[in-house]
Amino acid sequence: MSESLRPDVLQLGVAKINNLEIDVTVLERIDSTNDWSLGQCRLGRVLPFACFAESQTAGKGRRGKQWLMAARANIATSVSWPFNLSRQPLHLLPLSIALAVVKTLEAFDLQEVQIKWPNDIYVQGRKVAGILIETQRLKQKKTGNAIIRNQSENGGLSAVVIGVGLNYDMSAMPLVGDSETETAEMLFNMTDISSEIKRQSIDQVVERESVAAKLLQNIVSVCQSFQQNSPQMLAEFCASYDFCKGKTVDVLLDNQSVLRGVAQGVNERAELIVMVDGENRIFNSAEVSVQAELK
């Protein structure tokens, strides 16, 4: 178990690197950083702000999945940022934030970091992080002056809550299934920073707070430059970080049916292209699993 995160240290890092004053809250125990942040947005809290939780009791993933963590072991954060959705469509945001996580891991010399569409981050074929993005319509015209100086421009803004769960040390992972066997099966497909530091023989000490600080800086950087740089980030994902491309995948649709095909990459809207029975199919939302390669 590592030491508690210090909000002043996290704030200082963003001030130095991003030239932005951002309010950072570190909560000892919370159900979900996303739920807490959405509630704060409804109360009219000034944007942007960030929240970290030392322990989550009901952390959320996509499609209602839970993301649990032992106290002061992993990193759970939500960054709330104002976006004008009529001017800034968010279809490229999940992959852009995933790149922020990738750059965080690479900053500590981790290798073979990739993104599994649309919002999971893998290291050497195992999941290390996930992203959940939710929106909340702003009712009050409040936002940080560093983001929008003219308050009259605040009309039409929404708070976009960017939740990231990043595995730092899963050695004390709580029971997540009905048995220890079910938990072990889930952990077999996951990894964490501490394990990868050892597995990849990286000769440096990587503190949890250092990872949290770098992650926050990288997420803020993406938000600051998203409107201008999102096409470049999409191109970077396609060139270097697409975990699914060329692999056989199963696509679970909303009606629970499953389609199997070969992933062909993504289009300009970051929609997944899968060749199914000789025909390219396009998906903008689906659960995707990559099939193991036969050797």
KETI-832947 format. One record per residue (C-alpha): residue number from 0; x, y, z. Coordinates in nm, 3 decimals. Example, Ala and Ser with C-alpha at 12.3 -4.5 7.8 and 13.67 -1.06 7.14 Angstrom:
<pts>
seq:0&x:1.230&y:-0.450&z:0.780
seq:1&x:1.367&y:-0.106&z:0.714
</pts>
This chain:
<pts>
seq:0&x:0.000&y:0.000&z:0.000
seq:1&x:0.141&y:0.339&z:-0.100
seq:2&x:0.110&y:0.679&z:0.064
seq:3&x:-0.198&y:0.895&z:0.011
seq:4&x:-0.207&y:1.132&z:-0.284
seq:5&x:-0.151&y:1.498&z:-0.200
seq:6&x:-0.380&y:1.745&z:-0.380
seq:7&x:-0.134&y:2.033&z:-0.350
seq:8&x:0.135&y:1.830&z:-0.530
seq:9&x:-0.107&y:1.736&z:-0.808
seq:10&x:-0.223&y:2.096&z:-0.844
seq:11&x:0.134&y:2.224&z:-0.858
seq:12&x:0.222&y:1.982&z:-1.137
seq:13&x:-0.063&y:2.110&z:-1.355
seq:14&x:0.027&y:2.471&z:-1.277
seq:15&x:0.386&y:2.414&z:-1.388
seq:16&x:0.329&y:2.191&z:-1.691
seq:17&x:-0.008&y:2.310&z:-1.819
seq:18&x:-0.001&y:2.670&z:-1.693
seq:19&x:-0.342&y:2.618&z:-1.538
seq:20&x:-0.480&y:2.649&z:-1.188
seq:21&x:-0.714&y:2.356&z:-1.131
seq:22&x:-0.890&y:2.252&z:-0.815
seq:23&x:-0.794&y:1.895&z:-0.715
seq:24&x:-0.983&y:1.697&z:-0.452
seq:25&x:-0.852&y:1.372&z:-0.305
seq:26&x:-1.124&y:1.168&z:-0.136
seq:27&x:-1.037&y:0.883&z:0.097
seq:28&x:-1.342&y:0.672&z:0.007
seq:29&x:-1.612&y:0.729&z:-0.253
seq:30&x:-1.855&y:0.522&z:-0.455
seq:31&x:-1.739&y:0.654&z:-0.794
seq:32&x:-1.524&y:0.951&z:-0.893
seq:33&x:-1.746&y:1.001&z:-1.199
seq:34&x:-2.065&y:1.004&z:-0.993
seq:35&x:-1.912&y:1.245&z:-0.741
seq:36&x:-1.792&y:1.474&z:-1.019
seq:37&x:-2.127&y:1.471&z:-1.201
seq:38&x:-2.294&y:1.566&z:-0.873
seq:39&x:-2.052&y:1.854&z:-0.826
seq:40&x:-2.125&y:1.974&z:-1.179
seq:41&x:-2.499&y:1.972&z:-1.105
seq:42&x:-2.428&y:2.186&z:-0.799
seq:43&x:-2.251&y:2.442&z:-1.019
seq:44&x:-1.890&y:2.380&z:-0.922
seq:45&x:-1.647&y:2.593&z:-1.120
seq:46&x:-1.484&y:2.408&z:-1.410
seq:47&x:-1.237&y:2.259&z:-1.466
seq:48&x:-1.170&y:2.045&z:-1.159
seq:49&x:-1.031&y:1.702&z:-1.083
seq:50&x:-1.112&y:1.434&z:-0.830
seq:51&x:-0.905&y:1.138&z:-0.711
seq:52&x:-1.027&y:0.857&z:-0.486
seq:53&x:-0.805&y:0.647&z:-0.264
seq:54&x:-1.075&y:0.380&z:-0.252
seq:55&x:-1.383&y:0.322&z:-0.468
seq:56&x:-1.680&y:0.111&z:-0.363
seq:57&x:-1.874&y:0.133&z:-0.691
seq:58&x:-1.630&y:0.241&z:-0.960
seq:59&x:-1.787&y:0.237&z:-1.306
seq:60&x:-1.672&y:0.103&z:-1.637
seq:61&x:-1.848&y:0.098&z:-1.972
seq:62&x:-2.181&y:-0.082&z:-2.004
seq:63&x:-2.237&y:-0.098&z:-1.630
seq:64&x:-1.923&y:-0.292&z:-1.544
seq:65&x:-1.761&y:-0.236&z:-1.206
seq:66&x:-1.402&y:-0.127&z:-1.148
seq:67&x:-1.290&y:-0.198&z:-0.793
seq:68&x:-0.965&y:-0.117&z:-0.616
seq:69&x:-0.794&y:-0.173&z:-0.285
seq:70&x:-0.731&y:0.138&z:-0.075
seq:71&x:-0.432&y:0.349&z:-0.189
seq:72&x:-0.329&y:0.083&z:-0.440
seq:73&x:-0.445&y:0.199&z:-0.783
seq:74&x:-0.537&y:0.533&z:-0.940
seq:75&x:-0.898&y:0.642&z:-0.985
seq:76&x:-0.957&y:0.991&z:-1.118
seq:77&x:-1.217&y:1.202&z:-1.294
seq:78&x:-1.139&y:1.529&z:-1.468
seq:79&x:-1.436&y:1.758&z:-1.537
seq:80&x:-1.388&y:1.993&z:-1.830
seq:81&x:-1.615&y:2.237&z:-2.016
seq:82&x:-1.680&y:2.154&z:-2.380
seq:83&x:-1.918&y:2.317&z:-2.624
seq:84&x:-2.060&y:2.003&z:-2.781
seq:85&x:-2.211&y:2.195&z:-3.073
seq:86&x:-1.864&y:2.317&z:-3.171
seq:87&x:-1.651&y:2.030&z:-3.043
seq:88&x:-1.795&y:1.687&z:-3.125
seq:89&x:-1.645&y:1.434&z:-2.886
seq:90&x:-1.614&y:1.127&z:-3.110
seq:91&x:-1.233&y:1.155&z:-3.100
seq:92&x:-1.212&y:1.224&z:-2.725
seq:93&x:-1.199&y:0.863&z:-2.593
seq:94&x:-0.900&y:0.772&z:-2.811
seq:95&x:-0.735&y:1.107&z:-2.732
seq:96&x:-0.767&y:1.045&z:-2.359
seq:97&x:-0.644&y:0.689&z:-2.411
seq:98&x:-0.333&y:0.841&z:-2.572
seq:99&x:-0.289&y:1.055&z:-2.260
seq:100&x:-0.277&y:0.734&z:-2.057
seq:101&x:-0.036&y:0.577&z:-2.306
seq:102&x:0.199&y:0.875&z:-2.283
seq:103&x:0.183&y:0.853&z:-1.904
seq:104&x:0.296&y:0.491&z:-1.907
seq:105&x:0.564&y:0.555&z:-2.167
seq:106&x:0.698&y:0.841&z:-1.954
seq:107&x:0.799&y:0.572&z:-1.703
seq:108&x:0.962&y:0.358&z:-1.977
seq:109&x:0.688&y:0.096&z:-2.009
seq:110&x:0.695&y:-0.077&z:-2.348
seq:111&x:0.432&y:-0.240&z:-2.571
seq:112&x:0.155&y:-0.002&z:-2.465
seq:113&x:-0.150&y:-0.010&z:-2.692
seq:114&x:-0.515&y:0.097&z:-2.702
seq:115&x:-0.800&y:-0.149&z:-2.746
seq:116&x:-1.087&y:0.033&z:-2.912
seq:117&x:-1.254&y:0.235&z:-2.787
seq:118&x:-1.113&y:0.309&z:-2.443
seq:119&x:-0.900&y:0.036&z:-2.284
seq:120&x:-0.522&y:0.055&z:-2.248
seq:121&x:-0.311&y:-0.258&z:-2.267
seq:122&x:0.051&y:-0.337&z:-2.179
seq:123&x:0.198&y:-0.648&z:-2.339
seq:124&x:-0.150&y:-0.774&z:-2.420
seq:125&x:-0.306&y:-0.722&z:-2.077
seq:126&x:-0.543&y:-0.450&z:-1.964
seq:127&x:-0.392&y:-0.184&z:-1.740
seq:128&x:-0.647&y:0.098&z:-1.762
seq:129&x:-0.997&y:0.191&z:-1.874
seq:130&x:-1.181&y:0.513&z:-1.950
seq:131&x:-1.542&y:0.620&z:-1.899
seq:132&x:-1.660&y:0.958&z:-2.034
seq:133&x:-1.994&y:1.108&z:-1.928
seq:134&x:-2.153&y:1.448&z:-1.982
seq:135&x:-2.359&y:1.684&z:-1.769
seq:136&x:-2.536&y:1.988&z:-1.913
seq:137&x:-2.426&y:2.302&z:-1.732
seq:138&x:-2.703&y:2.493&z:-1.561
seq:139&x:-2.493&y:2.781&z:-1.432
seq:140&x:-2.256&y:3.002&z:-1.626
seq:141&x:-1.943&y:2.917&z:-1.433
seq:142&x:-1.608&y:2.814&z:-1.566
seq:143&x:-1.247&y:2.893&z:-1.491
seq:144&x:-1.111&y:3.211&z:-1.647
seq:145&x:-0.820&y:3.012&z:-1.781
seq:146&x:-1.063&y:2.825&z:-2.005
seq:147&x:-1.321&y:3.083&z:-2.116
seq:148&x:-1.250&y:3.447&z:-2.038
seq:149&x:-1.577&y:3.584&z:-2.176
seq:150&x:-1.859&y:3.445&z:-1.967
seq:151&x:-2.107&y:3.523&z:-2.245
seq:152&x:-1.940&y:3.242&z:-2.440
seq:153&x:-2.053&y:2.992&z:-2.180
seq:154&x:-2.391&y:2.927&z:-2.341
seq:155&x:-2.428&y:2.573&z:-2.468
seq:156&x:-2.144&y:2.431&z:-2.261
seq:157&x:-2.154&y:2.086&z:-2.109
seq:158&x:-1.935&y:1.943&z:-1.839
seq:159&x:-1.753&y:1.641&z:-1.974
seq:160&x:-1.644&y:1.409&z:-1.693
seq:161&x:-1.344&y:1.200&z:-1.796
seq:162&x:-1.299&y:0.902&z:-1.568
seq:163&x:-0.980&y:0.694&z:-1.575
seq:164&x:-0.902&y:0.383&z:-1.374
seq:165&x:-0.532&y:0.290&z:-1.389
seq:166&x:-0.390&y:-0.020&z:-1.221
seq:167&x:-0.083&y:0.064&z:-1.016
seq:168&x:-0.061&y:-0.233&z:-0.776
seq:169&x:-0.319&y:-0.510&z:-0.787
seq:170&x:-0.153&y:-0.737&z:-0.532
seq:171&x:-0.425&y:-0.652&z:-0.279
seq:172&x:-0.713&y:-0.668&z:-0.526
seq:173&x:-1.049&y:-0.728&z:-0.350
seq:174&x:-1.269&y:-1.022&z:-0.446
seq:175&x:-1.464&y:-0.917&z:-0.756
seq:176&x:-1.655&y:-1.233&z:-0.844
seq:177&x:-1.837&y:-1.504&z:-0.658
seq:178&x:-1.516&y:-1.690&z:-0.581
seq:179&x:-1.140&y:-1.660&z:-0.567
seq:180&x:-1.125&y:-1.859&z:-0.891
seq:181&x:-1.338&y:-1.602&z:-1.074
seq:182&x:-1.122&y:-1.321&z:-0.941
seq:183&x:-0.805&y:-1.505&z:-1.049
seq:184&x:-0.945&y:-1.554&z:-1.401
seq:185&x:-1.018&y:-1.182&z:-1.431
seq:186&x:-0.673&y:-1.086&z:-1.301
seq:187&x:-0.507&y:-1.317&z:-1.553
seq:188&x:-0.613&y:-1.078&z:-1.831
seq:189&x:-0.503&y:-0.766&z:-1.642
seq:190&x:-0.176&y:-0.611&z:-1.536
seq:191&x:-0.051&y:-0.318&z:-1.333
seq:192&x:0.237&y:-0.073&z:-1.335
seq:193&x:0.424&y:-0.236&z:-1.048
seq:194&x:0.417&y:-0.578&z:-1.216
seq:195&x:0.527&y:-0.434&z:-1.551
seq:196&x:0.817&y:-0.247&z:-1.390
seq:197&x:0.949&y:-0.583&z:-1.269
seq:198&x:0.855&y:-0.780&z:-1.581
seq:199&x:1.021&y:-0.530&z:-1.813
seq:200&x:1.327&y:-0.490&z:-1.586
seq:201&x:1.288&y:-0.114&z:-1.563
seq:202&x:1.555&y:0.030&z:-1.337
seq:203&x:1.364&y:0.309&z:-1.164
seq:204&x:1.129&y:0.361&z:-0.873
seq:205&x:0.785&y:0.464&z:-0.996
seq:206&x:0.577&y:0.616&z:-0.719
seq:207&x:0.197&y:0.614&z:-0.742
seq:208&x:0.180&y:0.989&z:-0.685
seq:209&x:0.423&y:1.052&z:-0.970
seq:210&x:0.203&y:0.846&z:-1.203
seq:211&x:-0.111&y:1.027&z:-1.084
seq:212&x:0.053&y:1.366&z:-1.138
seq:213&x:0.172&y:1.280&z:-1.489
seq:214&x:-0.166&y:1.131&z:-1.578
seq:215&x:-0.349&y:1.446&z:-1.467
seq:216&x:-0.110&y:1.668&z:-1.663
seq:217&x:-0.155&y:1.460&z:-1.978
seq:218&x:-0.535&y:1.455&z:-1.952
seq:219&x:-0.542&y:1.832&z:-1.903
seq:220&x:-0.308&y:1.875&z:-2.200
seq:221&x:-0.544&y:1.676&z:-2.423
seq:222&x:-0.842&y:1.883&z:-2.310
seq:223&x:-0.655&y:2.210&z:-2.366
seq:224&x:-0.558&y:2.121&z:-2.723
seq:225&x:-0.840&y:1.885&z:-2.821
seq:226&x:-1.011&y:2.107&z:-3.075
seq:227&x:-0.687&y:2.169&z:-3.265
seq:228&x:-0.500&y:1.842&z:-3.216
seq:229&x:-0.760&y:1.563&z:-3.213
seq:230&x:-0.703&y:1.466&z:-3.582
seq:231&x:-0.331&y:1.437&z:-3.512
seq:232&x:-0.401&y:1.219&z:-3.208
seq:233&x:-0.625&y:0.995&z:-3.417
seq:234&x:-0.346&y:0.957&z:-3.673
seq:235&x:-0.101&y:0.869&z:-3.397
seq:236&x:-0.335&y:0.603&z:-3.263
seq:237&x:-0.374&y:0.450&z:-3.610
seq:238&x:-0.001&y:0.453&z:-3.677
seq:239&x:0.130&y:0.313&z:-3.350
seq:240&x:-0.122&y:0.208&z:-3.087
seq:241&x:-0.415&y:0.016&z:-3.239
seq:242&x:-0.432&y:-0.311&z:-3.046
seq:243&x:-0.719&y:-0.460&z:-3.247
seq:244&x:-0.614&y:-0.395&z:-3.607
seq:245&x:-0.551&y:-0.711&z:-3.805
seq:246&x:-0.681&y:-0.937&z:-3.527
seq:247&x:-0.991&y:-1.153&z:-3.507
seq:248&x:-1.246&y:-0.984&z:-3.282
seq:249&x:-1.589&y:-1.059&z:-3.143
seq:250&x:-1.823&y:-0.760&z:-3.140
seq:251&x:-2.101&y:-0.774&z:-2.880
seq:252&x:-2.392&y:-0.560&z:-2.998
seq:253&x:-2.655&y:-0.386&z:-2.786
seq:254&x:-2.903&y:-0.665&z:-2.863
seq:255&x:-2.649&y:-0.915&z:-2.719
seq:256&x:-2.578&y:-1.073&z:-3.057
seq:257&x:-2.212&y:-1.136&z:-3.145
seq:258&x:-2.038&y:-1.077&z:-3.476
seq:259&x:-1.692&y:-1.220&z:-3.548
seq:260&x:-1.456&y:-1.061&z:-3.798
seq:261&x:-1.115&y:-0.908&z:-3.853
seq:262&x:-1.055&y:-0.552&z:-3.730
seq:263&x:-0.949&y:-0.317&z:-4.010
seq:264&x:-0.872&y:-0.011&z:-3.795
seq:265&x:-1.090&y:0.297&z:-3.747
seq:266&x:-1.228&y:0.569&z:-3.974
seq:267&x:-1.200&y:0.947&z:-3.940
seq:268&x:-1.472&y:0.945&z:-3.674
seq:269&x:-1.287&y:0.681&z:-3.469
seq:270&x:-1.553&y:0.423&z:-3.554
seq:271&x:-1.433&y:0.064&z:-3.563
seq:272&x:-1.419&y:-0.110&z:-3.900
seq:273&x:-1.453&y:-0.488&z:-3.893
seq:274&x:-1.463&y:-0.717&z:-4.194
seq:275&x:-1.744&y:-0.966&z:-4.132
seq:276&x:-1.807&y:-1.234&z:-4.396
seq:277&x:-1.620&y:-1.034&z:-4.660
seq:278&x:-1.799&y:-0.704&z:-4.588
seq:279&x:-1.674&y:-0.409&z:-4.385
seq:280&x:-1.905&y:-0.324&z:-4.096
seq:281&x:-1.874&y:0.001&z:-3.900
seq:282&x:-1.939&y:0.027&z:-3.525
seq:283&x:-1.954&y:0.345&z:-3.320
seq:284&x:-2.038&y:0.167&z:-2.995
seq:285&x:-1.985&y:-0.195&z:-2.905
seq:286&x:-1.807&y:-0.429&z:-2.667
seq:287&x:-1.507&y:-0.582&z:-2.842
seq:288&x:-1.300&y:-0.882&z:-2.740
seq:289&x:-0.984&y:-0.989&z:-2.920
seq:290&x:-0.952&y:-1.358&z:-2.988
seq:291&x:-0.634&y:-1.537&z:-2.886
seq:292&x:-0.401&y:-1.610&z:-3.174
seq:293&x:-0.334&y:-1.975&z:-3.243
seq:294&x:0.034&y:-2.073&z:-3.233
</pts>
